[in-house]
Amino acid sequence: MMASEWSKHSVELKDIWSGYDFFKFGREKGPTATDRKTAIFLCEAVLSVAIQTNAILLVSVDSCSLAKAWGDFVADVTTKRGGKAPFNAINVGHATNYYSQSLVPWTIAYQLRLGSKRWRHNQKRISNAVESSNSKWRVNWKQLKCPPAGCSYYIITDAVNDKKNKVDLSAARTLMKNLTAAFAKSLPSIGVVTLRHNGFETGALSLSNYVRRGLPLLMLDSRDRPQVNSLEEAEAHLRDFEARLNKGGMIDNYKDSNWSFLHTVLQRIEEQKKKMSGADWEGKTEGLEIFKVLEDHVVKEKSEIEKFRQRISSDATIRMDATENLVQQAVDLIKDLEEDRQTNDMTIRTRQEIAHFNELPDPRSIDELDEILLAEIQRWNLNKGRLLQRHKIFLEHPHLFKAIKRVAKTDRFPQKNTIEDSKSCSRHGTRSTFSTSKPCA
Amino acid sequence: MTRKDLEDLQIQTIYSLVEPTPVEVNGNSMMPKLLFLTNHQCRQLDLSNLEKFTQAMDINPPPKLVINLLPSNARQMTGVCSAVDGQ
């Protein structure tokens, strides 16, 4: 298959893993039932509250399912109401992250850049910083980050550190935190999260920090769950669910849905205890107790995630009374499931992806390799080769991914697709990253 | 006047930085407002006076609630779906 054909293929696959289009309900490529119910929740619960309260919504990039679905609703509502909705959505983003999409005609990023004199004026600085931070190879750049549609306001920072000529996202992140805090000071606020919010540790860390700032958080679980009254039953359900997904070649990635499920189970257990021990009994797992337990383990700085991981794996550091122990069991359960999930992920993905890799075309030029890598990054979110590094089996695969490793990790790539440049790179210790040999089976 | 001085001056009057930007979504035209900031300006942005900020951004009608939709991703990273219909 030629590289150009793969590029076309990747556009179709993009729909699978980025935020989804609400209006594709019922179609083959539309959202699955679990995702669809989060969109229905937004439409039936959040939208009406937003209209009644003239709410301000803070939304993420459109790879977030909530932001994407919300953007679709708002565009629809705004049109029906003559161009102005009774609520406002604000997106805070980074121009460096949006850079690739700002070059794709008629994306939101493209239209905003086109319409903004200040963005256009700064585009060269942004481009330089992206290249300086990520190398000139597009495989290393953020590919699909885009502001969601339907926002009334976009606050976009250039995210450039001029002194170092590097990408620096810290300013916008701080602004987003400050904006959330500033609004929360003067107005009632609520956070909503579901499906999967970052990775296991980083997701828990982020949510824990959010709650620790005193901000209310609604965790949604949009899956159909059985009535479960104990942690043992919850574990059995989650393991059974994982196994069913595994059979279908899938893994359970929706960690926050599972946090929400366990939180509900814990509350149910507390309610049962309360009934059994009389009205004076005061449960300790009301509210977001599960996050209080996480907070015991979570360190403040993200740079200390490794310490966090060690801490939650060390039972010796845990000091709790009987009720807190119950919560700790729930946290331990999620930890155990996560370990199993990673193993399943490895097994399932390896089988499927190896089969896929064997079908990849053998690049005959640097340009073709670049096209293939771009197609793969869209399909696979291959950000800086991190995924490959984690799954070393792919690196040992004798075909394309040895090349990706070299490309993603080094800039020592031929400047031009010529024998001279290729030889020049070889002299500096880098093999030509494209070969004419057939891939090994 | 250096670029930094100019940026400082601009951020003091953020009204001047807000740009109405035409955007077309699904064939519908919208006119969102874009506040494009350099990192330096972003750090200088004073949110202690939220009223001034909302006025500058021309946020109306006055909100009574803030809803923060935190990043919630569907089937990312894997190329393998995480859920199936009915689950």
Interface residues (C-beta under 8 A of the other chain):
Chain A: L13 I16 W17 S18 G19 Y20 P31 T32 A33 T34 D35 T38 V46 V49 A50 T53 N54 A55 I56 L57 L58 V59 S60 V61 S63 C64 S65 L66 A67 W70 G71 D72 A75 D76 T78 T79 G83 P86 F87 N88 A95 W106 I108 Q111 L112 G115 S116 K117 R118 W119 N122 A149 G150 C151 S152 Y153 Y154 I155 I156 T157 D158 A159 V160 N161 D162 D168 S170 A171 A172 T174 L175 N178 L179 T180 A182 F183 A184 K185 S186 L187 P188 S189 I190 G191 V192 V193 T194 L195 R196 H197 N198 L207 Y210 L215 L217 R223 D224 F241 R244 L245 G248 G249 M250 I251 D252 N253 Y254 D256 D345 I348 R349 Q352 E353 H356 R379 W380 N381 L387
Chain B: L17 E19 T21 P22 V23 E24 V25 N26 N28 S29 M30 M31 P32 K33 L34 L35 F36 L37 T38 N39 H40 Q41 C42 R43 L45 L47 S48 L50 F53 M57 I59 P61 P62 P63 K64 L65 V66 I67 N68 L69 L70 P71 S72 N73 A74 R75 Q76 M77 T78 G79 V80 C81 S82 A83 V84 D85 G86 Q87
